Each structure stands twice: as structure tokens, then as C-alpha cells.
């Protein structure tokens, strides 16, 4: 949804924009092309590997850009350190990067055999997905699968996880996929693999994704200059609900104005080229003068 992002951010030369989930630099490349030669971009990401890829991808651009190894929820610290009053636009694309899904070997994908890590930043100490599966109580796991994965059979899945770890602690994605198959049935004939929600739930819990998003939303209006734009692309209902409700509340308070009442969705052509985009929802707003 690159075109929709550029329009939503109102990208122009001479302005300062933030890609809070820069990933491997796909959206950042398009933004830098649009704001050349006098604009500036800050790219933030928790994953050091994708930041390295972004640095290489963006190196040829003549517009100024800076990359920061941190969560988008810490943007205020960067603004304060830079001594600027605010920024002209902020983008969050909350989806996983191709690197994380296909090459990171951290267990984000259930299609191969990988360690159950799922940390965006493996340099940080913190619970991995395997640790949660091996130590959380059945009740805690049920809540995790239900609240973060919206899995209707969370109780059955949690009980089978606890039974399975008694025989053999969880270490790899294939172990979890097998328990999911036992609890939720085979993937054949389904539009969505039954492990999708389970992996989503664990990833959200490991990286405290909803906490990070809420912390960002609490502060984002104060980081925007008057007329500045906020664009958020979400991929599941938990994220989208948070963004939708907060934008509506800001509009009622006279802080921001939504650019469209309903989220924008990717075109059929884009979904054909990138099937992972099928669930994307883009919401955007502008800070009132």
C-alpha cells in the first residue's frame, strides 16, 4: 500500500518523517524518493538485523536519513535529543518483514523447523516463545491464546500444550505445530492455517506488542507538528481496534481529524503480488492546526 502511505503522510520535500517500523526499508525508500532532495527520514526498528538491511538499501539516497535501534514507542526520546519541536508524519506498518518470516530463524513462521524464539530484538534478555510455552500455567496459556490470538478453542489448546511439555519441553516450531494440529485439527481444506492465531498470540506476548502500541498511541499527537499526519497499517483486529478507537477519541476531542472513516484495504492486484497484504488495514489522521 505504498501509494496510500505516501498520500496519507502527505510526503513533501523539506519535511521530517518517521518510519517507526522501518524493517528492510520498503516504505522508507518510497518516502525518501518523494521528499528528495531536502526532506529527512528517521527509521526505527527493534530488530538489529533488519536495520542493517535497511542501511544497505537506503545508502544511495541523497535525502538525509537516520536509523535508530529502538521501539517506535520511544520516538519521544529521539525528538527530544534532536531538539526539534515535532515531526511532519509518522508511519507504523505493524506487519512482519520478509526477513523475519523467511530468514531470521527465530520461529515467526510455522512453515519450517526453527527455534521458538520470536523476539524482535534477540539481543535483549527476555522470555522467548519456548519459555512461555514451557513455564506458563494452563490458565495463563489459555488467556494468551484467547486474548492475543482470538482462538475460540484456547482452553483445549492450553491443556494439550501442558501435557506435551511434560513429555518433552518445547524448543522448535514443528513441536508446536503438531500440538496445534492435535488440538485444532489439520490445516487441509482451510483458508487459514490453524497455527496462524497461535503463533500470532505468542509473538504478541513475547514482544509486548499491544503494550508498545498503546504507549505509542498515548503520545503520538504530541509528537506531530500541526497538520502532521499519522498513518498506521495493522494486520489483525486487536491492533486495528486500538488504532480505530484512539483515532475516533482524538477526533471527538478536536485533536486529530481522520482522513477517512473506514480503513483502506489493498487492491486485488496487490494481494495477488503479496498474499500477506490481504489482511492489511490502513488508517490515517491529520493533527488539527
Short mmCIF file of the C-alpha atoms (twelve columns), coordinates in Angstrom:
data_MODEL
# 
_entry.id   MODEL 
# 
loop_
_atom_site.group_PDB 
_atom_site.id 
_atom_site.type_symbol 
_atom_site.label_atom_id 
_atom_site.label_alt_id 
_atom_site.label_comp_id 
_atom_site.label_asym_id 
_atom_site.label_seq_id 
_atom_site.Cartn_x 
_atom_site.Cartn_y 
_atom_site.Cartn_z 
_atom_site.pdbx_PDB_model_num 
ATOM 1   C CA . UNK A 1   0.000   0.000   0.000  1 
ATOM 2   C CA . UNK A 2   2.869   2.331   -0.847 1 
ATOM 3   C CA . UNK A 3   0.753   4.859   -2.762 1 
ATOM 4   C CA . UNK A 4   -1.773  5.064   0.057  1 
ATOM 5   C CA . UNK A 5   1.054   5.590   2.569  1 
ATOM 6   C CA . UNK A 6   2.596   8.449   0.580  1 
ATOM 7   C CA . UNK A 7   -0.772  10.159  0.180  1 
ATOM 8   C CA . UNK A 8   -1.687  9.605   3.820  1 
ATOM 9   C CA . UNK A 9   1.605   11.080  5.045  1 
ATOM 10  C CA . UNK A 10  1.352   13.983  2.573  1 
ATOM 11  C CA . UNK A 11  5.043   13.493  1.785  1 
ATOM 12  C CA . UNK A 12  6.795   16.675  0.629  1 
ATOM 13  C CA . UNK A 13  10.399  17.871  0.323  1 
ATOM 14  C CA . UNK A 14  11.775  19.850  3.225  1 
ATOM 15  C CA . UNK A 15  9.824   17.960  5.880  1 
ATOM 16  C CA . UNK A 16  10.703  15.399  8.553  1 
ATOM 17  C CA . UNK A 17  9.029   11.975  8.520  1 
ATOM 18  C CA . UNK A 18  9.321   8.916   10.741 1 
ATOM 19  C CA . UNK A 19  9.006   5.287   9.685  1 
ATOM 20  C CA . UNK A 20  8.507   3.732   13.094 1 
ATOM 21  C CA . UNK A 21  8.738   0.159   11.767 1 
ATOM 22  C CA . UNK A 22  11.327  0.640   9.053  1 
ATOM 23  C CA . UNK A 23  12.025  -3.071  8.526  1 
ATOM 24  C CA . UNK A 24  14.119  -3.624  5.435  1 
ATOM 25  C CA . UNK A 25  13.301  -0.151  4.122  1 
ATOM 26  C CA . UNK A 26  10.500  -0.707  1.621  1 
ATOM 27  C CA . UNK A 27  8.265   2.194   2.647  1 
ATOM 28  C CA . UNK A 28  11.301  4.254   3.635  1 
ATOM 29  C CA . UNK A 29  12.650  4.031   0.086  1 
ATOM 30  C CA . UNK A 30  9.407   5.371   -1.361 1 
ATOM 31  C CA . UNK A 31  9.235   8.177   1.218  1 
ATOM 32  C CA . UNK A 32  12.829  9.259   0.544  1 
ATOM 33  C CA . UNK A 33  12.166  9.302   -3.203 1 
ATOM 34  C CA . UNK A 34  9.149   11.553  -2.629 1 
ATOM 35  C CA . UNK A 35  10.801  14.011  -0.213 1 
ATOM 36  C CA . UNK A 36  14.118  14.390  -2.086 1 
ATOM 37  C CA . UNK A 37  16.291  16.369  -2.069 1 
ATOM 38  C CA . UNK A 38  15.601  18.363  1.091  1 
ATOM 39  C CA . UNK A 39  13.461  16.084  3.253  1 
ATOM 40  C CA . UNK A 40  14.584  13.943  6.156  1 
ATOM 41  C CA . UNK A 41  13.541  10.489  7.365  1 
ATOM 42  C CA . UNK A 42  14.038  8.729   10.670 1 
ATOM 43  C CA . UNK A 43  13.681  4.955   10.659 1 
ATOM 44  C CA . UNK A 44  13.132  2.986   13.866 1 
ATOM 45  C CA . UNK A 45  13.118  -0.756  14.444 1 
ATOM 46  C CA . UNK A 46  13.689  -3.174  17.301 1 
ATOM 47  C CA . UNK A 47  15.287  -5.816  15.074 1 
ATOM 48  C CA . UNK A 48  19.023  -5.181  14.525 1 
ATOM 49  C CA . UNK A 49  19.169  -7.481  11.511 1 
ATOM 50  C CA . UNK A 50  16.515  -5.653  9.519  1 
ATOM 51  C CA . UNK A 51  18.074  -2.301  10.431 1 
ATOM 52  C CA . UNK A 52  21.316  -3.492  8.856  1 
ATOM 53  C CA . UNK A 53  19.405  -4.441  5.704  1 
ATOM 54  C CA . UNK A 54  17.671  -1.054  5.676  1 
ATOM 55  C CA . UNK A 55  21.000  0.755   5.994  1 
ATOM 56  C CA . UNK A 56  22.271  -1.006  2.879  1 
ATOM 57  C CA . UNK A 57  19.062  -0.464  0.925  1 
ATOM 58  C CA . UNK A 58  18.807  3.256   1.711  1 
ATOM 59  C CA . UNK A 59  22.518  4.106   1.385  1 
ATOM 60  C CA . UNK A 60  22.224  5.512   -2.164 1 
ATOM 61  C CA . UNK A 61  19.603  8.113   -1.254 1 
ATOM 62  C CA . UNK A 62  20.674  11.733  -1.254 1 
ATOM 63  C CA . UNK A 63  17.954  12.799  1.190  1 
ATOM 64  C CA . UNK A 64  19.026  12.657  4.817  1 
ATOM 65  C CA . UNK A 65  18.033  9.633   6.840  1 
ATOM 66  C CA . UNK A 66  18.912  8.275   10.261 1 
ATOM 67  C CA . UNK A 67  18.224  4.811   11.652 1 
ATOM 68  C CA . UNK A 68  17.570  4.058   15.329 1 
ATOM 69  C CA . UNK A 69  17.619  0.689   17.068 1 
ATOM 70  C CA . UNK A 70  14.607  1.074   19.347 1 
ATOM 71  C CA . UNK A 71  10.846  0.700   19.583 1 
ATOM 72  C CA . UNK A 72  8.601   3.263   17.921 1 
ATOM 73  C CA . UNK A 73  7.143   3.874   21.395 1 
ATOM 74  C CA . UNK A 74  10.419  5.660   22.252 1 
ATOM 75  C CA . UNK A 75  10.171  8.214   19.450 1 
ATOM 76  C CA . UNK A 76  9.764   10.996  22.008 1 
ATOM 77  C CA . UNK A 77  13.304  10.382  23.271 1 
ATOM 78  C CA . UNK A 78  14.679  10.837  19.750 1 
ATOM 79  C CA . UNK A 79  12.684  14.026  19.179 1 
ATOM 80  C CA . UNK A 80  13.934  15.441  22.472 1 
ATOM 81  C CA . UNK A 81  17.554  14.518  21.749 1 
ATOM 82  C CA . UNK A 82  17.342  16.093  18.280 1 
ATOM 83  C CA . UNK A 83  15.943  19.318  19.719 1 
ATOM 84  C CA . UNK A 84  13.097  19.563  17.207 1 
ATOM 85  C CA . UNK A 85  9.519   20.596  18.087 1 
ATOM 86  C CA . UNK A 86  7.963   17.617  16.330 1 
ATOM 87  C CA . UNK A 87  7.688   15.721  13.048 1 
ATOM 88  C CA . UNK A 88  5.534   16.091  9.940  1 
ATOM 89  C CA . UNK A 89  4.442   12.489  9.616  1 
ATOM 90  C CA . UNK A 90  4.667   9.108   11.335 1 
ATOM 91  C CA . UNK A 91  4.148   5.710   9.716  1 
ATOM 92  C CA . UNK A 92  3.656   2.416   11.521 1 
ATOM 93  C CA . UNK A 93  3.429   -0.754  9.434  1 
ATOM 94  C CA . UNK A 94  2.768   -3.388  12.080 1 
ATOM 95  C CA . UNK A 95  3.344   -6.434  9.882  1 
ATOM 96  C CA . UNK A 96  6.363   -8.733  10.000 1 
ATOM 97  C CA . UNK A 97  9.148   -8.202  7.490  1 
ATOM 98  C CA . UNK A 98  10.040  -10.778 4.855  1 
ATOM 99  C CA . UNK A 99  13.366  -11.293 6.599  1 
ATOM 100 C CA . UNK A 100 11.707  -12.126 9.909  1 
ATOM 101 C CA . UNK A 101 9.329   -14.610 8.314  1 
ATOM 102 C CA . UNK A 102 11.665  -16.238 5.830  1 
ATOM 103 C CA . UNK A 103 15.277  -15.897 7.026  1 
ATOM 104 C CA . UNK A 104 15.515  -14.883 10.676 1 
ATOM 105 C CA . UNK A 105 15.359  -18.458 12.061 1 
ATOM 106 C CA . UNK A 106 13.532  -17.138 15.131 1 
ATOM 107 C CA . UNK A 107 10.302  -19.070 14.805 1 
ATOM 108 C CA . UNK A 108 7.995   -16.399 13.390 1 
ATOM 109 C CA . UNK A 109 6.839   -18.783 10.671 1 
ATOM 110 C CA . UNK A 110 5.292   -22.201 11.212 1 
ATOM 111 C CA . UNK A 111 6.278   -23.426 7.739  1 
ATOM 112 C CA . UNK A 112 9.752   -24.672 8.645  1 
ATOM 113 C CA . UNK A 113 11.785  -26.039 11.539 1 
ATOM 114 C CA . UNK A 114 13.074  -23.140 13.632 1 
ATOM 115 C CA . UNK A 115 13.798  -22.376 17.299 1 
ATOM 116 C CA . UNK A 116 10.787  -20.979 19.166 1 
ATOM 117 C CA . UNK A 117 12.282  -17.573 19.907 1 
ATOM 118 C CA . UNK A 118 10.033  -14.875 18.332 1 
ATOM 119 C CA . UNK A 119 11.865  -11.921 19.888 1 
ATOM 120 C CA . UNK A 120 12.135  -8.910  17.583 1 
ATOM 121 C CA . UNK A 121 15.369  -7.999  19.339 1 
ATOM 122 C CA . UNK A 122 17.299  -11.178 20.181 1 
ATOM 123 C CA . UNK A 123 19.966  -9.057  21.881 1 
ATOM 124 C CA . UNK A 124 17.594  -8.315  24.754 1 
ATOM 125 C CA . UNK A 125 17.117  -10.623 27.691 1 
ATOM 126 C CA . UNK A 126 13.512  -11.650 27.941 1 
ATOM 127 C CA . UNK A 127 11.170  -14.587 27.602 1 
ATOM 128 C CA . UNK A 128 11.164  -16.449 24.321 1 
ATOM 129 C CA . UNK A 129 8.124   -18.223 22.929 1 
ATOM 130 C CA . UNK A 130 9.593   -21.541 24.116 1 
ATOM 131 C CA . UNK A 131 9.987   -20.172 27.637 1 
ATOM 132 C CA . UNK A 132 6.331   -19.097 27.755 1 
ATOM 133 C CA . UNK A 133 5.134   -22.451 26.447 1 
ATOM 134 C CA . UNK A 134 7.262   -24.357 28.953 1 
ATOM 135 C CA . UNK A 135 6.578   -22.298 32.078 1 
ATOM 136 C CA . UNK A 136 3.171   -20.588 31.875 1 
ATOM 137 C CA . UNK A 137 0.244   -22.239 33.637 1 
ATOM 138 C CA . UNK A 138 -2.623  -23.748 31.687 1 
ATOM 139 C CA . UNK A 139 -4.809  -20.800 32.694 1 
ATOM 140 C CA . UNK A 140 -2.173  -18.278 31.592 1 
ATOM 141 C CA . UNK A 141 -1.738  -20.024 28.248 1 
ATOM 142 C CA . UNK A 142 -5.495  -20.143 27.711 1 
ATOM 143 C CA . UNK A 143 -5.728  -16.395 28.325 1 
ATOM 144 C CA . UNK A 144 -2.800  -15.763 25.979 1 
ATOM 145 C CA . UNK A 145 -4.276  -17.819 23.126 1 
ATOM 146 C CA . UNK A 146 -7.758  -16.363 23.667 1 
ATOM 147 C CA . UNK A 147 -6.863  -12.690 24.165 1 
ATOM 148 C CA . UNK A 148 -3.944  -12.330 21.749 1 
ATOM 149 C CA . UNK A 149 -4.835  -14.999 19.202 1 
ATOM 150 C CA . UNK A 150 -8.635  -14.803 19.449 1 
ATOM 151 C CA . UNK A 151 -8.600  -18.589 19.381 1 
ATOM 152 C CA . UNK A 152 -12.053 -19.992 20.325 1 
ATOM 153 C CA . UNK A 153 -10.571 -23.331 21.470 1 
ATOM 154 C CA . UNK A 154 -7.896  -21.763 23.635 1 
ATOM 155 C CA . UNK A 155 -8.699  -23.933 26.651 1 
ATOM 156 C CA . UNK A 156 -8.228  -27.223 24.814 1 
ATOM 157 C CA . UNK A 157 -5.019  -25.983 23.194 1 
ATOM 158 C CA . UNK A 158 -3.585  -24.818 26.531 1 
ATOM 159 C CA . UNK A 159 -4.290  -28.189 28.162 1 
ATOM 160 C CA . UNK A 160 -2.584  -30.097 25.350 1 
ATOM 161 C CA . UNK A 161 0.431   -27.759 25.480 1 
ATOM 162 C CA . UNK A 162 0.854   -28.506 29.192 1 
ATOM 163 C CA . UNK A 163 0.529   -32.259 28.563 1 
ATOM 164 C CA . UNK A 164 3.027   -32.173 25.696 1 
ATOM 165 C CA . UNK A 165 5.697   -30.238 27.605 1 
ATOM 166 C CA . UNK A 166 5.662   -32.835 30.383 1 
ATOM 167 C CA . UNK A 167 6.872   -35.370 27.837 1 
ATOM 168 C CA . UNK A 168 9.254   -33.044 26.017 1 
ATOM 169 C CA . UNK A 169 9.909   -29.294 26.529 1 
ATOM 170 C CA . UNK A 170 9.070   -27.077 23.575 1 
ATOM 171 C CA . UNK A 171 12.058  -25.971 21.539 1 
ATOM 172 C CA . UNK A 172 11.039  -25.845 17.869 1 
ATOM 173 C CA . UNK A 173 8.178   -24.645 15.701 1 
ATOM 174 C CA . UNK A 174 7.348   -28.131 14.446 1 
ATOM 175 C CA . UNK A 175 6.643   -29.295 18.007 1 
ATOM 176 C CA . UNK A 176 4.111   -26.507 18.479 1 
ATOM 177 C CA . UNK A 177 2.522   -27.081 15.063 1 
ATOM 178 C CA . UNK A 178 1.965   -30.752 15.954 1 
ATOM 179 C CA . UNK A 179 0.182   -29.849 19.203 1 
ATOM 180 C CA . UNK A 180 -1.912  -27.273 17.331 1 
ATOM 181 C CA . UNK A 181 -2.898  -29.982 14.851 1 
ATOM 182 C CA . UNK A 182 -3.944  -32.254 17.703 1 
ATOM 183 C CA . UNK A 183 -5.952  -29.506 19.394 1 
ATOM 184 C CA . UNK A 184 -7.471  -27.700 16.423 1 
ATOM 185 C CA . UNK A 185 -7.397  -30.207 13.578 1 
ATOM 186 C CA . UNK A 186 -5.415  -30.420 10.320 1 
ATOM 187 C CA . UNK A 187 -4.745  -27.489 8.000  1 
ATOM 188 C CA . UNK A 188 -6.064  -29.169 4.853  1 
ATOM 189 C CA . UNK A 189 -9.125  -27.505 3.384  1 
ATOM 190 C CA . UNK A 190 -8.821  -24.364 5.496  1 
ATOM 191 C CA . UNK A 191 -8.307  -20.852 4.185  1 
ATOM 192 C CA . UNK A 192 -6.096  -20.050 7.172  1 
ATOM 193 C CA . UNK A 193 -3.676  -22.464 8.827  1 
ATOM 194 C CA . UNK A 194 -4.860  -23.254 12.394 1 
ATOM 195 C CA . UNK A 195 -1.409  -22.317 13.748 1 
ATOM 196 C CA . UNK A 196 -1.693  -18.721 12.466 1 
ATOM 197 C CA . UNK A 197 -3.539  -17.402 15.517 1 
ATOM 198 C CA . UNK A 198 -1.371  -19.382 17.925 1 
ATOM 199 C CA . UNK A 199 1.893   -18.014 16.527 1 
ATOM 200 C CA . UNK A 200 0.376   -14.526 16.478 1 
ATOM 201 C CA . UNK A 201 -0.553  -14.798 20.155 1 
ATOM 202 C CA . UNK A 202 2.903   -15.930 21.216 1 
ATOM 203 C CA . UNK A 203 4.649   -13.244 19.161 1 
ATOM 204 C CA . UNK A 204 2.440   -10.523 20.660 1 
ATOM 205 C CA . UNK A 205 3.131   -11.775 24.174 1 
ATOM 206 C CA . UNK A 206 6.892   -12.161 23.716 1 
ATOM 207 C CA . UNK A 207 7.324   -8.654  22.287 1 
ATOM 208 C CA . UNK A 208 4.568   -6.946  24.325 1 
ATOM 209 C CA . UNK A 209 3.266   -5.594  21.032 1 
ATOM 210 C CA . UNK A 210 -0.075  -4.266  22.260 1 
ATOM 211 C CA . UNK A 211 1.615   -2.544  25.204 1 
ATOM 212 C CA . UNK A 212 4.057   -0.897  22.789 1 
ATOM 213 C CA . UNK A 213 1.235   0.225   20.512 1 
ATOM 214 C CA . UNK A 214 -0.782  1.657   23.395 1 
ATOM 215 C CA . UNK A 215 2.283   3.515   24.706 1 
ATOM 216 C CA . UNK A 216 2.814   4.978   21.252 1 
ATOM 217 C CA . UNK A 217 -0.819  5.992   20.815 1 
ATOM 218 C CA . UNK A 218 -0.784  7.707   24.211 1 
ATOM 219 C CA . UNK A 219 1.922   10.079  22.987 1 
ATOM 220 C CA . UNK A 220 1.699   10.290  19.190 1 
ATOM 221 C CA . UNK A 221 -0.394  13.501  18.897 1 
ATOM 222 C CA . UNK A 222 2.211   15.375  20.936 1 
ATOM 223 C CA . UNK A 223 4.957   14.257  18.580 1 
ATOM 224 C CA . UNK A 224 3.222   15.629  15.469 1 
ATOM 225 C CA . UNK A 225 3.501   19.205  14.285 1 
ATOM 226 C CA . UNK A 226 0.220   20.999  13.455 1 
ATOM 227 C CA . UNK A 227 -1.045  19.485  10.210 1 
ATOM 228 C CA . UNK A 228 1.214   16.458  10.699 1 
ATOM 229 C CA . UNK A 229 -0.028  13.056  9.569  1 
ATOM 230 C CA . UNK A 230 -0.257  9.685   11.296 1 
ATOM 231 C CA . UNK A 231 -0.612  6.507   9.202  1 
ATOM 232 C CA . UNK A 232 -0.966  3.050   10.766 1 
ATOM 233 C CA . UNK A 233 -1.231  -0.252  8.890  1 
ATOM 234 C CA . UNK A 234 -2.477  -3.126  11.042 1 
ATOM 235 C CA . UNK A 235 -2.945  -6.795  10.246 1 
ATOM 236 C CA . UNK A 236 -5.213  -8.197  12.931 1 
ATOM 237 C CA . UNK A 237 -8.277  -6.989  14.794 1 
ATOM 238 C CA . UNK A 238 -6.534  -6.376  18.131 1 
ATOM 239 C CA . UNK A 239 -4.198  -3.763  16.659 1 
ATOM 240 C CA . UNK A 240 -6.818  -2.272  14.378 1 
ATOM 241 C CA . UNK A 241 -9.328  -1.917  17.223 1 
ATOM 242 C CA . UNK A 242 -6.819  0.023   19.317 1 
ATOM 243 C CA . UNK A 243 -5.998  2.379   16.449 1 
ATOM 244 C CA . UNK A 244 -9.635  2.838   15.402 1 
ATOM 245 C CA . UNK A 245 -10.827 3.662   18.914 1 
ATOM 246 C CA . UNK A 246 -7.959  6.042   19.632 1 
ATOM 247 C CA . UNK A 247 -8.354  7.951   16.363 1 
ATOM 248 C CA . UNK A 248 -12.076 8.333   16.993 1 
ATOM 249 C CA . UNK A 249 -11.416 9.597   20.533 1 
ATOM 250 C CA . UNK A 250 -8.857  12.121  19.315 1 
ATOM 251 C CA . UNK A 251 -11.287 13.351  16.689 1 
ATOM 252 C CA . UNK A 252 -14.032 13.838  19.288 1 
ATOM 253 C CA . UNK A 253 -11.533 15.785  21.406 1 
ATOM 254 C CA . UNK A 254 -10.624 18.022  18.458 1 
ATOM 255 C CA . UNK A 255 -7.004  16.873  18.408 1 
ATOM 256 C CA . UNK A 256 -6.899  15.000  15.092 1 
ATOM 257 C CA . UNK A 257 -9.142  14.586  12.069 1 
ATOM 258 C CA . UNK A 258 -9.448  11.172  10.445 1 
ATOM 259 C CA . UNK A 259 -8.726  11.234  6.706  1 
ATOM 260 C CA . UNK A 260 -11.310 8.504   6.056  1 
ATOM 261 C CA . UNK A 261 -13.917 6.864   8.253  1 
ATOM 262 C CA . UNK A 262 -13.259 3.301   7.127  1 
ATOM 263 C CA . UNK A 263 -9.816  1.740   6.710  1 
ATOM 264 C CA . UNK A 264 -8.239  1.481   3.287  1 
ATOM 265 C CA . UNK A 265 -7.586  -2.041  2.039  1 
ATOM 266 C CA . UNK A 266 -5.049  -3.319  -0.510 1 
ATOM 267 C CA . UNK A 267 -6.172  -3.771  -4.078 1 
ATOM 268 C CA . UNK A 268 -6.778  -7.213  -5.542 1 
ATOM 269 C CA . UNK A 269 -3.646  -6.797  -7.641 1 
ATOM 270 C CA . UNK A 270 -1.505  -6.044  -4.621 1 
ATOM 271 C CA . UNK A 271 -2.875  -9.071  -2.785 1 
ATOM 272 C CA . UNK A 272 -2.028  -11.264 -5.783 1 
ATOM 273 C CA . UNK A 273 1.551   -9.971  -5.701 1 
ATOM 274 C CA . UNK A 274 1.813   -10.143 -1.901 1 
ATOM 275 C CA . UNK A 275 -0.717  -12.503 -0.291 1 
ATOM 276 C CA . UNK A 276 0.385   -11.401 3.189  1 
ATOM 277 C CA . UNK A 277 -1.161  -7.996  2.469  1 
ATOM 278 C CA . UNK A 278 -4.699  -9.415  2.297  1 
ATOM 279 C CA . UNK A 279 -5.489  -8.582  5.929  1 
ATOM 280 C CA . UNK A 280 -3.918  -5.098  5.941  1 
ATOM 281 C CA . UNK A 281 -5.992  -2.130  7.104  1 
ATOM 282 C CA . UNK A 282 -4.670  1.411   6.763  1 
ATOM 283 C CA . UNK A 283 -5.977  4.224   8.962  1 
ATOM 284 C CA . UNK A 284 -4.763  7.812   8.791  1 
ATOM 285 C CA . UNK A 285 -5.357  11.123  10.525 1 
ATOM 286 C CA . UNK A 286 -4.047  14.689  10.484 1 
ATOM 287 C CA . UNK A 287 -3.290  16.792  13.544 1 
ATOM 288 C CA . UNK A 288 -5.503  19.850  13.713 1 
ATOM 289 C CA . UNK A 289 -3.841  23.287  13.484 1 
# 
